[in-house]
Amino acid sequence: MKRAEIEKLREEVGCAVVLCQAGFAIDEKESTRRAAKFRRAAEIIIVTHDGHGWFDPLSEAKGDVFSLVAHLDGIDFPPCVERVASLVGLAPSLPVWQRSRSPALHETPPIDRWQGRQTPRPGSKTWQYLRSVRSLPAPIIRAAIDRGLLREGPLGSMWAAHTDGSGAVVGWEERGPEWRGFATGGAKLLFRFGSPVAHRFCVTEAAIDAMSLAAIEGLQDGTLYLSTGGGWSPQTTDALRDLVSGTGAQLVAATDANSQGDAYAERLRALAEEVGCQWLRLRPPAGDWNDVLKNAKGK
């Protein structure tokens, strides 16, 4: 097959089609417009780049539609091309995302968008979302605000800052009643909430869970509650390594109570062994720590 024909196949066949044909199903709760999460038992694939790219969050595997077929089926490139060609014209049934973005948004630096947003305040839609929908106590919300970690997003959503080692905002998680995502153009690093000088580092998968665990534990002294934002980049690993390399550090895997959470916990255990710090698996008794917090409020 000529190169031009291969390029045409790459454009015509999306990664989602391959995954659906292979028995994967989209996880609508964990998906966004820019990153659709597909699951097949314990396997997870994230589809990006308008359906033409993918990566495995539990390994270093990533690529285009051809490498996806090779990854799933363990075959060489020529049969991959044949397999992709057989899928031309097929389309998966995917959710219609409800949020549109203005082209001007991509032209505004992330830090300017962050600074242009108000902090949550009692009575605002974001405050009500955090208090009523997420059951976060007011003192925890105020503590996060005082540390410069929260902003009000559109439609009552919350923005939770990811920062670098110097405290500079590099991106933010976006969560709301009708939206979840991450800052366009921002870097997914770590949400950091708690003691500025810490020896215990609790890693969760979402800022909401980090704050929920802090509420459950009473915002323990010497503890930093962290969120990876559901992703895991080399920069995230480097940031965690920097945090736990000190004497007497403890790395706590407070990730979700599911196969993905357990896989992240194993990755954290490997990191703890690498740097020689203590490691602990703190598995939530419900799906995640926000579920635990809400269940406790309901009793």
N, C-alpha and C positions, 0 to 999 in steps of 0.2 A: 504494500500500500504506500502511495506517495505521501510525502511529508504534509502537503496541503490537505490531503484527505484525512490524515491523522489529526491535524489541527482543527478541521471541521468537526470531527467526532468529539474532540475535547470541548468544543463550544456547544454542541447539540445535546450531549448527554451529561446531566448533572450528577453529582455524587449522591444526592438523595435517592435517585432512581436506583442506583446500584445497591444502596443500603436496604431500601424497601424490598427489592427483589431477593436480597440475602436474608430476609427475615427480621430486619431491624425495624423498630417503631420509634417515631418521634416522641420525645418527652416535652410536651407543650409547656409544662410548668417551668422547666429549666432552660427553655429555648428563647432566643431573641431573634429580631429581624436579621442581625448580622452573624449570629452563631446558633445554628440549630443542633440540638443534642439528640442523638439517636442511640437507642439501647437494644441489645440482644443479650438477654441474661446478664452476666457480669461485664460484657463488652460495652464500650462506649466509644462513639465516634462523633466529633464535632465538625459540622459542615460550615464552611466559611466562604468568603469571596464570591458572594452571590450564587452559591451552590457549586462552584467550580474548584474549590479547595477543601481540604479536610486535615484534621490531626487527631491523634489518639492522646487524650489527656493523661493517660497512665503510662505512656512510653514516649519515645522521641519520634515515632512514626508520623509522617505527614506527606502531603503531595497533591497530585491531581487525580482525575478519575481513573487513569490507567494504573497509577501506583496504588490506588485504593483497591482495585480488583486484585492486583498482585498481593497486597497485604492480606486480604480476606481469603483468597483461594490458594495462595502459595504457588502461582504460576508465572512463567516468563512473559516477556513483553509481547511476542507475537500472538499467543492465545488471549492475552489481555485485550489486544486490539479487536480480535474477533468477538470477544464477550461484550465489549462496549458497543461495537457495531450492531449487535443483536438487540440493543436497548434503545436504538434511535426511535423517536416518536412516543416513547412512554413517558408519563409524567406522574409523580407521586401526589397524593392528596395531602397538602400541607396547610397549616392554619394561615389565615389572612391576618397579618399583623395590623394592629389598630392605630399605630402611631406613625406619622410621617415626619420627616425632618426637612427643614429648610436648607437649601444649598448654602446659604450664608453661614450656617452653623459650622460647616467644615472649614471656613475661612477664619474663624475666630479662635485664637489660641485657647486651649483648655483652661489655663489659669485665669484668663480674663472672664470666661464664662462662670467659673467657680466664684470669683470675687464679685461678680455681678448679681449673685443670688443672695437672698436674705437667709438668716438663720431661723430655724423653726421657733415659733413662739406660741404660748398657750392660746388655744382657740383657732389656730390656723389649721388648714386641711392636713398639712404634713404632721403637725403635732397630734391631731386627732387620729391619723393613721397609725402613728407610733404607739399612742396610748390605747386606743380602742381596738384596732385590728391586730396589732402586734403585742399588746399587753406589756409594753415596756414601762417600768415605773418612772415617774417624773424626775426623781433625782438622777437616774441613769441618763436620761435624755439631756438634762441640764449639764451633767458632768461631761458628756460628749460634746455639747455645744461649747462649754467653757474651754475645751481643748482644741476648738476650731475644726471639729471633725464632721459637722453636719451642715447641710444647706437644704433649702426648700427647692424641689424640682417642680416641673409642670404637673398639673392635675393631681396635686396632693401627694406627689411622690417625694421620697427622701434621697438625697445624695450623701454618701458616706465616703470620706476622703481616703484614698490610698496615698501614703507618704513615703519619702525616701528616708535615709538615715539621718538627714539633717532636719527633718520635719517638713520639708517642702511638699506641697500637694502636687502629685504627678498624674492623678486620675481619680475616678470615684465610681463606686457602685451605685446603681440607680434601682430603687425598689419602690413600688407603689401599688395601689389597689388594682390597676390595670396595666402595669408595665414593669418589666425588669430588664436590665441591660447594664452596660458599662459606658463610660464617657467616650464619645467619639474623639479619636486622636489622643486619648489619655493612655497612660501606662498602668497595667495591672501589676501592682507590687504587693503591698501589705496595708490593710487597715490596722491601726495600732491604737488601742484604747486601754488605759490603765496607768500603772506606775511608770514614771519616766526612768527610774532606776529599778530594774526588775531582775529576778533570778529564775522566775517561773514564767514560761511562755506557752500560752494555750492557743493552739491553732484551730480555727474553725473554717468553714467554707463560705460564710457570708457575714457581713458586718452586723446584720440583725442577730445572728447566732452569737457572735462575739459579745454583743451588748446583753443578750439574754443570759448567757453564762455568767457574765459579770453581775447581773441582777440576782441570779440564783445564789451565787457565792458571796454576795455582799461586797463586790468590788475589792477583792483581797489585796492587802498591801504586798508589794513585791511581785505582783503578777501583771503581765501585759497580755491583754486579750487581743488576738490577731485574727484577721480574715484574709484568705487568699483570693476571695471574690469568685470562687468556683473554678479558677484556673490555676495553672502551675507552670510558670515560665522559668528559664534559667536565672533570671533576675530575682524571682521569688526565692529560689533556693539559695542564692548568694546572700540575700537579705536575711533569711533565717539563719544561715551559717554564721553571719556576723553577730547576730543577736545571742546565739547559744554557745559561742566559743569562749565565753568568760568562765572563770572558776565557779563551780557550784551551780551551774545552770541546769534547769530541768525543762525538757521539751515535752509538752503535753499534747497528744493527738486527740483533740476534741472534735473531730470531724463527724459527719453524719452517721447514723446507724443503718448503713446500707453497704452494698458491695463497693461503690465508689468511695465512700468514707473509709472503709477498711483498707482499700488500696492506697489511699492517701496516708493513712496511719502507718502502713508498712514503709512508705517512702520516707516518712518522718523518722521512723525507727532506724532506717538505714543512715539517715543524716546524723542522728544522735550517735550512732556507732562510729561514724566517720570522724566527728569532732570530739568524741569521748565524753559527752554529757549524759545525764540521766534521761530516761524516756518513760512515758506513761501513756497508756491508752485509756482515755476517759470517754467511754461510749455513751451517748445519751439514751435514757430509757424509752424515749419516743423517737420519732424520725430525726429530729434535730433539736437544738437547744431552745429554739423559739416555741416548738411544739411542747416541750417540757414546761416552759414558763406559762404558756397558755393553759395547759392542763392543770397546773398547780393553782392558777387563778380560778378555774372553774370548780374546784373542789369546795 
